């Protein structure tokens, strides 16, 4: 797929949002779809493997100049966020909607589209070491007898759980598992975040790490997020070529 990621920037005037705004951004994304056909598939059905359902998209945190007011973030004049998906059709629907509906409502306040553009991942061959950092917290966990155990990127279990998630997505998408290659070589930074999505709290980690992977695996990670809960705004990554540039162009 050529078109991997959308960057959306909106003009605002002291936009006030709660710290846990992820469900609002998810709402902006789903508002681009009708309630039937495509909308029903992307919102309700998704891609399935056994009892697992994958929506195969991910979105970032909000970026922009803001200040803290009580328990809210107040963005002064603009916000930017990113959306990625395995489905080019999914991204095209969002692009078409927002180029036709430039003014939308977020948390009962009007925001106006300033720019929307596609970003591509630069192709490379073979396996290589790359630096990735998170644009939203990574959530990685296991559940045993209703008890949830969360893992940070430096935990030994993290790599295995990420690989299992990738392989499950391959099953759901009916793509070759043999192409999947992913290993965390070194964690450069990790910071814990407690995030509430709707009525559930999740433990996530903002992180930067060196991983060894190939283009096919990296594409799937960028399309759908690293590990779980991508459609709730967890696990979006950016890939850095250097401190000043990224592999997204």
HELIX and SHEET records of a PDB file:
HELIX    1   1 UNK A   22  UNK A   30  1                                   9    
HELIX    2   2 UNK A   38  UNK A   40  1                                   3    
HELIX    3   3 UNK A   41  UNK A   45  3                                   5    
HELIX    4   4 UNK A   88  UNK A  100  1                                  13    
HELIX    5   5 UNK A  156  UNK A  173  1                                  18    
HELIX    6   6 UNK A  215  UNK A  224  1                                  10    
HELIX    7   7 UNK A  230  UNK A  232  5                                   3    
SHEET    1   A 5 UNK A  57  UNK A  59  0                                        
SHEET    2   A 5 UNK A  78  UNK A  85 -1                                        
SHEET    3   A 5 UNK A   5  UNK A  11 -1                                        
SHEET    4   A 5 UNK A 109  UNK A 119 -1                                        
SHEET    5   A 5 UNK A 103  UNK A 106 -1                                        
SHEET    1   B 3 UNK A  15  UNK A  18  0                                        
SHEET    2   B 3 UNK A  72  UNK A  75 -1                                        
SHEET    3   B 3 UNK A  66  UNK A  69 -1                                        
SHEET    1   C 2 UNK A  47  UNK A  49  0                                        
SHEET    2   C 2 UNK A  52  UNK A  54 -1                                        
SHEET    1   D 4 UNK A 182  UNK A 197  0                                        
SHEET    2   D 4 UNK A 200  UNK A 214 -1                                        
SHEET    3   D 4 UNK A 127  UNK A 134 -1                                        
SHEET    4   D 4 UNK A 237  UNK A 240 -1                                        
SHEET    1   E 2 UNK A 141  UNK A 144  0                                        
SHEET    2   E 2 UNK A 147  UNK A 150 -1                                        
END                                                                             
